[in-house]
């Protein structure tokens, strides 16, 4: 009877260990992939790979998106203003 419980405990322990090793490998490779993406993006744009620079990049792209949405609502003046501000932010960042 002890052998059955020892076998069950051993199998359960090996299963838990396998799951932990798989998740560790997944998150390690995910971290490497995100790091490569951010370094490639910042390198191609000529900006520093800091969190602040990437946040400003997202903000500038959001401003351009707002201009596109304003254009879809036929607010041409608002679209031009959104695009102007977005291009100023992105131009300042990518300089």
N, C-alpha and C positions, 0 to 999 in steps of 0.2 A: 504494500500500500504506500510506503514511503517513496518508492521508486516512481510511482505515477505522479505524485505531487512534486517530486524533484524534477521530473521531466516537464511537467506543466510550467513550473516556475522558471526553468531554464529556457523553454520556448518563449515564454512571455518576456523574459529579460532580453533575449536576443531580438525579439520583435521591436521592443521599445528602443533598443540600441540602434537598430536599423533605421527606424523613423527619425531618431535624433541626428544620425549621420547624414541622412538624405536632406533634412531641413537645413543642417549646417552647410552642406555643399550648395544647396539652392541659394541660400542667402549670400554666401561668399561669391558665387558667380553673378548674382544679381547686383551686388555691390560693385564688382569689377565692371559690369556692363554699364551701369549708370555713371560710374566714374569715367569710363572711356567716352561715353556719349557727351558728358558735360565738358570734358577736356577737348574733344573734337569740335564741339560747337563753339566754345570760347576761342579755340585756336583759329578756326576759319573766320570768325568775325573780328578777331584781333582785340578781344577784350580779356580781362583777367578772369580766371575761373572762380572768382569769389561768389559767395551767396548774394551779396549786394548787387553785383553786376548782373547776375542772372535774374534777380528780382526786377531790376530796372528794365532789362530786356523784355521780360514778360509784361511789365507795365506798358512799355512802348507798343508792343504788339496788341495789347488790349485796347489802347487808344486808336490804333489803326482799325481794329475790329469795330469799335464804336462808330468810326467814320463810315465804314461799310454798311453798318446797320442803319445809320442815318440816311445814307443814300438809298437804301431799300425803302425807306419811309418817305422818300422824295423830299427830304430836307437837305437841299444841295449846299446851302450856306453852312449849316451845321456839319455836314460831312467834310467840307473843305477845312473848317476850323479844327475838327477832330484829327484830320490827316496832317494838318500843319503842326499841331502840338505833338502828335505821335512821331512825325519825322524829326522834329526838333529834339525830342528825347532820344530817339534812336541815333540821330546824327551826333549828338553830344556823347553818347555812349560808345559808338563805334569809331569815332574820330581816330 
